[in-house]
Amino acid sequence: MTASKVEKMTATVEMVEAGGRKLRVAHWRLGERSDHPPILFFNGIGANIEAVAPLAEKLSERGFVMFDMPGTGESPDPSVPYNPFTMAWTATKVLDHLAIDTVDVMGVSWGGAIAQHFALQHPKRTRRLVLAATTAGMLMVPGKLSALTKMADPRRYIDPEYMNEHFMTLYGGMTKRPGSKAQHIGRLKPPSPRGYLYQLIAMLGWTSLPALPFMDKEVLIMMGGEDSIVPVVNGRILAAAIRNSRLEVFEDGGHLFLLTHADESVAVLREFLDAPDSPSEQRRAA
């Protein structure tokens, strides 16, 4: 196990064998006393640990765990394709390695789908669920074609000029916060072609919508009102399908509102995660 600098502060970063895969795992504050369960975070497509490290740093009162998907960041290329079922199971092996039983689960965009699947597949290890800028899978309302075509193009990670030219189309409100655009680009590391392709095909045919009415968790849904990739209506669909859910819309936020509206996002997260147990949670704990 080695310590690594992640976004100015120290996280513990290690290569972990989990479910037959080698993954680069980062975790914060697991050895510190906390009244809160750690957060297990699933990142967006192609994104590496460093892209969301600022969020992990801001949630300083609780542990935080995330990992580079196969072929992203510094995790080796996947040898075979995977799907939400196998990756959710693999995540439990990461938690086993870290001796963590129960977590609050959070996912953004592509990772929001994995987070939903994890909560449905492993309910005993999930306390609460946070879904940010995400959808119910294939049964979604698509964003603007101009944004979706650029989102699927791996040049946004590989070619800085391409990313700079199309940043507003991709991420909307990011450009409204001075310096945030350059800071975000500087944290990105391009995924491998195979890693990116396998993430794209992992969700083919997948949807959580039929199962969401059976979700027996408290769920916070966070959406950007100016998100051109995942329109806010997808959050409304999730909220309508999940009975114990709350929808929070950042009206001038784009797809990366967790970073552009960091203080506001963290305040909403804390309010939700720190709230007393609901009656249904109390019954499950009894």
Backbone torsions as a table, in degrees:
resi	resn	phi	psi	omega
1	MET	NA	134.4	-178.2
2	THR	-129.3	151.1	174.7
3	ALA	-90.5	140.4	-177.6
4	SER	-135.8	142.6	176.8
5	LYS	-75.2	119.4	176.9
6	VAL	-125.6	110.7	178.5
7	GLU	50.1	61.7	170.3
8	LYS	76.2	-25.5	-178.4
9	MET	-118.9	165.6	-171.6
10	THR	-90.8	124.8	168.2
11	ALA	-113.8	156.8	172.7
12	THR	-88.7	124.6	-177.7
13	VAL	-122.3	130.6	-179.9
14	GLU	-146.9	156.8	173.7
15	MET	-90.8	124.1	-173.4
16	VAL	-120.3	133.6	170.8
17	GLU	-84.6	116.8	-175.8
18	ALA	-140.9	116.4	177.4
19	GLY	60.6	34.7	180.0
20	GLY	81.5	5.5	178.9
21	ARG	-119.8	149.5	173.1
22	LYS	-101.0	123.9	-175.5
23	LEU	-128.2	142.9	172.6
24	ARG	-85.3	117.3	-174.1
25	VAL	-115.3	134.3	173.8
26	ALA	-118.7	140.1	176.3
27	HIS	-145.2	148.3	-177.1
28	TRP	-119.3	133.9	164.6
29	ARG	61.3	22.9	-179.2
30	LEU	-67.4	-26.0	180.0
31	GLY	-86.4	-2.7	-178.8
32	GLU	-93.7	149.4	177.8
33	ARG	-68.2	135.6	179.4
34	SER	-149.6	147.1	175.2
35	ASP	-87.4	3.5	-174.1
36	HIS	-122.2	145.3	172.6
37	PRO	-68.7	155.5	177.1
38	PRO	-68.0	161.9	172.6
39	ILE	-97.3	129.9	169.8
40	LEU	-99.2	118.6	-172.1
41	PHE	-112.5	132.9	174.9
42	PHE	-110.6	124.3	-171.7
43	ASN	-83.2	169.0	176.5
44	GLY	-74.4	170.2	-175.5
45	ILE	-62.0	130.2	177.2
46	GLY	77.0	-5.0	-172.6
47	ALA	-86.2	143.7	178.7
48	ASN	-99.2	169.8	-176.5
49	ILE	-52.7	-44.7	-174.3
50	GLU	-59.8	-27.3	-177.0
51	ALA	-61.5	-30.3	-176.5
52	VAL	-114.5	5.2	179.1
53	ALA	-54.6	-36.4	178.8
54	PRO	-58.6	-35.3	177.6
55	LEU	-66.2	-43.7	179.0
56	ALA	-60.9	-38.0	-179.8
57	GLU	-68.0	-37.2	-176.9
58	LYS	-70.6	-30.8	179.8
59	LEU	-84.8	62.5	-165.8
60	SER	-74.3	-10.7	-176.7
61	GLU	-92.7	2.2	-176.9
62	ARG	-143.5	158.9	175.3
63	GLY	-70.3	160.5	-176.5
64	PHE	-149.6	131.3	-177.8
65	VAL	-131.7	132.3	169.2
66	MET	-151.9	164.4	-179.2
67	PHE	-144.1	153.6	173.9
68	ASP	-73.2	126.6	175.0
69	MET	-62.9	156.8	179.9
70	PRO	-52.5	126.8	179.3
71	GLY	84.2	4.2	174.4
72	THR	-118.1	157.9	-178.8
73	GLY	55.8	-121.2	178.9
74	GLU	-117.3	15.4	172.1
75	SER	-78.7	136.5	-179.6
76	PRO	-60.9	159.1	177.7
77	ASP	-56.9	144.9	173.3
78	PRO	-70.9	141.2	177.6
79	SER	-85.3	-28.6	178.0
80	VAL	-135.9	154.9	177.5
81	PRO	-62.3	163.1	178.3
82	TYR	-137.8	172.8	179.7
83	ASN	-141.4	176.1	-178.5
84	PRO	-57.0	-35.3	179.7
85	PHE	-63.3	-50.2	-176.6
86	THR	-69.5	-35.2	-178.8
87	MET	-73.9	-34.8	175.0
88	ALA	-64.2	-40.7	177.0
89	TRP	-64.8	-40.7	177.8
90	THR	-61.1	-38.3	178.7
91	ALA	-62.2	-34.4	177.3
92	THR	-65.5	-31.6	178.2
93	LYS	-70.1	-33.9	173.5
94	VAL	-63.7	-44.3	177.9
95	LEU	-62.9	-40.0	177.1
96	ASP	-59.5	-43.9	179.4
97	HIS	-59.4	-36.7	-177.8
98	LEU	-90.4	4.7	179.3
99	ALA	59.0	42.6	178.0
100	ILE	-110.4	129.7	-179.2
101	ASP	-93.1	-61.5	-174.6
102	THR	-115.8	142.3	-179.1
103	VAL	-136.5	157.6	160.7
104	ASP	-87.4	128.4	-173.2
105	VAL	-103.0	136.0	-179.7
106	MET	-139.2	140.7	176.6
107	GLY	-145.0	147.6	179.0
108	VAL	-120.3	133.4	175.6
109	SER	56.6	-120.9	177.5
110	TRP	-54.0	-41.4	-179.8
111	GLY	-67.4	-21.5	175.9
112	GLY	-65.0	-32.5	176.1
113	ALA	-67.6	-43.6	177.7
114	ILE	-62.8	-39.4	178.9
115	ALA	-62.5	-42.2	176.9
116	GLN	-60.4	-45.9	-177.6
117	HIS	-64.6	-40.6	178.5
118	PHE	-58.7	-46.9	-177.8
119	ALA	-64.0	-36.1	179.1
120	LEU	-75.1	-37.5	-176.6
121	GLN	-81.1	-31.6	-176.2
122	HIS	-129.3	64.0	-175.2
123	PRO	-64.4	-29.8	-178.1
124	LYS	-72.2	-18.2	179.4
125	ARG	-100.1	-0.2	-177.6
126	THR	-111.4	123.9	174.3
127	ARG	-89.7	-65.4	177.9
128	ARG	-129.6	164.7	-173.4
129	LEU	-130.2	134.1	176.7
130	VAL	-122.4	125.8	-178.8
131	LEU	-118.6	122.2	-175.8
132	ALA	-121.8	127.6	174.1
133	ALA	50.5	48.5	-172.8
134	THR	-135.5	-178.7	-174.4
135	THR	-137.9	-179.9	175.2
136	ALA	-89.9	18.4	177.4
137	GLY	97.8	-137.4	-174.8
138	MET	-63.0	-28.6	178.0
139	LEU	-88.5	74.9	-176.0
140	MET	-132.6	163.4	172.2
141	VAL	-94.2	114.9	-174.1
142	PRO	-70.3	156.2	176.4
143	GLY	-82.0	-165.5	179.7
144	LYS	-65.7	136.7	-178.9
145	LEU	-58.0	-37.3	-179.3
146	SER	-62.3	-36.1	179.0
147	ALA	-77.2	-41.2	-176.8
148	LEU	-65.5	-40.6	-179.8
149	THR	-66.0	-36.9	178.6
150	LYS	-75.0	-31.8	178.1
151	MET	-64.0	-37.1	-178.1
152	ALA	-79.3	-7.3	-177.5
153	ASP	-91.5	115.0	-178.0
154	PRO	-65.3	-8.1	176.8
155	ARG	-61.4	-21.4	179.3
156	ARG	-63.6	-21.5	175.1
157	TYR	-95.9	-32.3	-170.6
158	ILE	-89.7	-35.6	-172.7
159	ASP	-110.2	104.3	-178.3
160	PRO	-59.0	-35.7	179.5
161	GLU	-65.5	-39.9	177.9
162	TYR	-63.2	-45.3	179.7
163	MET	-62.4	-45.0	-178.3
164	ASN	-63.5	-41.3	-177.9
165	GLU	-66.0	-37.7	-172.0
166	HIS	-108.3	14.6	-173.8
167	PHE	-61.0	-43.7	-178.0
168	MET	-63.9	-40.9	178.3
169	THR	-62.2	-40.2	-176.9
170	LEU	-74.8	-46.4	-165.6
171	TYR	-120.3	0.1	171.6
172	GLY	57.6	-115.2	-170.8
173	GLY	-59.3	-6.2	-179.8
174	MET	-56.8	-36.8	-174.7
175	THR	-75.2	-6.4	-178.2
176	LYS	-82.5	-13.3	178.7
177	ARG	-105.9	114.2	-175.6
178	PRO	-54.1	130.6	176.4
179	GLY	84.3	-15.0	-174.5
180	SER	-69.0	-33.7	-179.8
181	LYS	-62.8	-51.8	-179.0
182	ALA	-64.0	-38.7	180.0
183	GLN	-63.2	-42.5	-179.1
184	HIS	-66.6	-47.1	179.7
185	ILE	-58.5	-38.3	-178.6
186	GLY	-67.4	-18.9	-180.0
187	ARG	-91.2	-9.6	-173.4
188	LEU	-83.9	142.8	171.4
189	LYS	-126.8	128.5	-174.2
190	PRO	-65.1	140.1	173.3
191	PRO	-73.2	164.2	173.9
192	SER	-74.1	155.9	177.9
193	PRO	-55.6	-41.4	-179.8
194	ARG	-68.9	-41.6	179.2
195	GLY	-60.4	-42.3	-179.8
196	TYR	-67.7	-43.0	179.1
197	LEU	-61.5	-43.8	-177.9
198	TYR	-67.2	-30.9	174.7
199	GLN	-68.3	-39.4	179.3
200	LEU	-62.3	-44.0	-175.1
201	ILE	-83.4	-12.9	-178.3
202	ALA	-60.9	-30.4	-174.6
203	MET	-97.2	3.1	-179.2
204	LEU	-60.0	122.6	178.5
205	GLY	81.3	-1.6	-175.9
206	TRP	-90.4	136.5	169.0
207	THR	-149.3	144.7	177.9
208	SER	-95.4	-8.0	-167.2
209	LEU	-55.6	-44.8	179.6
210	PRO	-62.7	-27.2	-176.5
211	ALA	-91.1	-18.6	-173.0
212	LEU	-60.8	-34.8	176.6
213	PRO	-61.6	-17.5	179.6
214	PHE	-96.4	2.5	178.8
215	MET	-66.1	115.6	-175.9
216	ASP	-105.0	53.0	-179.7
217	LYS	-136.4	156.1	168.1
218	GLU	-76.7	129.6	-172.3
219	VAL	-129.5	130.4	172.5
220	LEU	-106.3	126.8	178.4
221	ILE	-112.2	123.3	-177.4
222	MET	-118.8	128.0	-177.1
223	MET	-135.1	152.7	173.9
224	GLY	-95.8	128.2	-177.8
225	GLY	-66.2	-21.2	179.7
226	GLU	-113.1	26.1	-180.0
227	ASP	-74.9	114.7	-179.5
228	SER	-88.0	-7.9	179.7
229	ILE	-95.9	-46.6	178.0
230	VAL	-123.3	90.9	-178.6
231	PRO	-56.7	150.5	-174.1
232	VAL	-60.8	-23.7	179.5
233	VAL	-58.8	-27.9	177.6
234	ASN	-65.7	-34.6	174.4
235	GLY	-66.7	-35.6	178.7
236	ARG	-68.0	-35.3	176.1
237	ILE	-63.7	-46.0	178.1
238	LEU	-60.3	-44.5	-178.5
239	ALA	-64.3	-36.1	178.8
240	ALA	-69.5	-30.4	-176.4
241	ALA	-85.8	-26.5	-176.2
242	ILE	-102.6	117.8	-170.9
243	ARG	-70.1	-35.0	-178.2
244	ASN	-101.2	53.4	-174.6
245	SER	-121.5	159.1	177.3
246	ARG	-135.5	132.8	-179.2
247	LEU	-105.7	128.0	176.9
248	GLU	-121.5	121.4	-178.3
249	VAL	-111.5	125.9	173.6
250	PHE	-92.5	99.0	-164.3
251	GLU	-55.9	-40.3	-178.9
252	ASP	-102.3	19.2	-179.1
253	GLY	-90.6	141.6	173.2
254	GLY	-94.0	-155.6	-175.8
255	HIS	-67.8	-24.7	-178.3
256	LEU	-106.8	39.0	-177.8
257	PHE	-62.0	-24.5	177.8
258	LEU	-60.2	-27.1	179.8
259	LEU	-99.4	-40.7	-179.8
260	THR	-72.5	-31.7	179.7
261	HIS	-116.0	50.4	-171.1
262	ALA	-61.4	-47.9	-177.4
263	ASP	-64.0	-42.5	179.0
264	GLU	-65.4	-41.3	-179.7
265	SER	-63.4	-45.1	-179.0
266	VAL	-64.7	-38.2	178.0
267	ALA	-61.9	-42.6	178.7
268	VAL	-67.1	-41.8	178.5
269	LEU	-59.9	-46.8	-178.9
270	ARG	-63.4	-43.2	179.7
271	GLU	-58.6	-41.9	-178.7
272	PHE	-72.8	-49.4	-173.9
273	LEU	-71.8	-28.1	-177.8
274	ASP	-91.3	-4.1	-179.0
275	ALA	-63.4	148.0	178.3
276	PRO	-58.5	156.1	179.4
277	ASP	-58.8	138.9	175.5
278	SER	-74.7	166.1	177.0
279	PRO	-55.4	-40.0	-179.8
280	SER	-66.6	-37.4	178.0
281	GLU	-67.7	-38.0	178.0
282	GLN	-64.2	-38.3	179.0
283	ARG	-67.3	-39.1	179.0
284	ARG	-66.3	-33.6	-178.2
285	ALA	-77.6	-20.7	-177.1
286	ALA	-69.6	NA	NA
